[in-house]
Amino acid sequence: MHRKLAQQLGGDVAVFATARKLTTLIYRLLQWGQPCVDEGAAAYQNRYRQQRIGRLAATAKQLGFQLTAVPDVNLRGEKSHSSSAGKLF
């Protein structure tokens, strides 16, 4: 989180935002006993992918285009046997 914010907003803002997030998590843990659950990298990547698809769709719509999912195809042109129905990139 800190690195991404530092790239976007600058180091001083990123430090403050990271400290605030950690403080909020600690406060919730101490005040209400809310557990801090690590969702893992796979959940983060999935959430990031969905947000990216949403941003791409919104940008495409503003430009007058519509995104369409395509089947997962490997470099030889054969369909792969993955569990995903389709990918946008």
N, C-alpha and C positions, 0 to 999 in steps of 0.2 A: 504494500500500500504506500509506504513512504517513498519508495523510489519512483513510482508512477506519478505521485503528486509532486515530487521534487522536479521531475522533468516538465510537468505541465505548469506549475505555479511558482516554482522556485523553492530553494532549500529552507528558508526561514518559515514560509507558510506551511510547508510539508511537516516540519518538526512540530509546529503548533497543532496541526490537524491530527498528527499521529498521537501526540500527548493527550489531546482531548478524547480521541477514540479509546485509548487505553484507560484513561481516567473514568470514562463512562462505563466501560466494561467492569472495571474494579468496583465502582460504586454499585452497579446492579448486583454484582456478586455478593457484596457485603450487605446491602440494604435488603434485598429480597431473596437472596440465595439462588438467584438465577444462574444456572451453570453456563460456563463458557464452552461451547461445543465447537470443536474444530471439524469443519465439514470435509476437509481434505482437498487435495489438488484437483481431483476429478470433478467435484461439485463446483469448484471455482471456475475451472475451464468451461464447463457446461453453461454456467451462468454468464460468463464472459462471451461465449459464442452466441448465445441467445440475444444478448444486448447488442452485439456487433451486427447480427442479422437485422435486428430492429432498426438500428441506425442506418444501415445500408438500404433497407426498404424505404425508410422515410426520405433519404436523399434521392433515391431513384424516383420516388413519387413526385418530389419537388421538380425533378428534371423531366418529368413526363414519361418515365419508364416504369415497367413492372417486373419485379424479380420472379423467376420461376425456378423451382428446385429441379436439379438434374440428377439422374441416377449416378451412383458412385462407380466410376470407370477408371481402370488402371491404365498405365501407359501403352499397353498393347491394344487397347480398345475393348478388352473383355470386361464384362461386369464382374465386380468382386463379390464375394459371398459374405459381406459384412452384415451386421445386424441393423445398420442404419438404412432408412428408407430412401434418403436422398441427401445430398449435400449442396450447399450453395457455393462453396469454394473448395 
